């Protein structure tokens, strides 16, 4: 069960964020919609009144109609070509100077720990912990992610993700804190991301 209601505010801040919500989009939210955002996912949601059901790309929004787009653990589910098309759609829908945040599994960090023989575990879902000591586990969880209905089609690290964003017409502005960013479902060592703006 999502803790969506835990972050809902009241009063003036609630009103201010409600106004912003129509101009902010969270893509690939699954069962973890963000409060004060429009949330979008291809799969039916346990929160049907909070989640737009649509498969992207394309994004079902007008040109320059959004100020911010966030996609956490979504881009890796697209092929290289689909990812480029998705980022083109983000650029189309964002206003000039609009903000884009992308978080993906950090393949470099995952493989570095695996090659080092690390005894690290990775959290999958709310209560599942999986070892990454064996390459089969790394493939199941990260490289192909066969543990979920939508497998991974591409892998990234900060370098390749940054280059993709820049090739797509964005200026990278800051690394997303993999542990503390408020948009994350949970802080984890195995993720990385960038905030960027439409150039």
DAURZI-V827395 format. One line per field, one symbol per residue. phi: phi as a letter, one per 30 degrees, with the letter a starting at -180 (. if undefined). psi: psi as a letter, one per 30 degrees, with the letter a starting at -180 (. if undefined). burial: 1 if it has 9 or more other C-alpha atoms within 8 Angstrom, else 0. A space follows every 10 residues. Layout:
BEGIN
phi: ???
psi: ???
burial: ???
END
This chain:
BEGIN
phi: .dceddcdcb iddddddddd edcbbccidh cbdddibdcb addecdcddc bdcacbdddd bdehcbcabb bchceddcde ddddddddde dddddeidcb cbbbddddde ddddddidce bbdbidbcbb dcdcdedddd dcdchddbdc ddcabbbedd dddddddcjc cdcaddddcb dddddadbdc bbabcbbdd
psi: klheffgkll aeeeeeeeef efgkkjkhfb gikkkhlkkk lflklfifff kkjkklllkh llkhfkfkkk jkheeffkle eeeeeeeeee eefklkglkk kkklkjeeee eeeeefgkgl lkkkaegkkk lgfkeeeeee eeefhfflej lkflllaeee eeeeeefggl jkekkkjfef kffkelkkfg lllkkllj.
burial: 0001000100 0001101101 1111111110 1111011111 1100100000 1111000010 0001111111 1111111110 0111111111 1111101111 1111111011 0011000100 0110000001 1110001111 1111110000 1111111100 1101110111 1100010100 1001001101 111111110
END
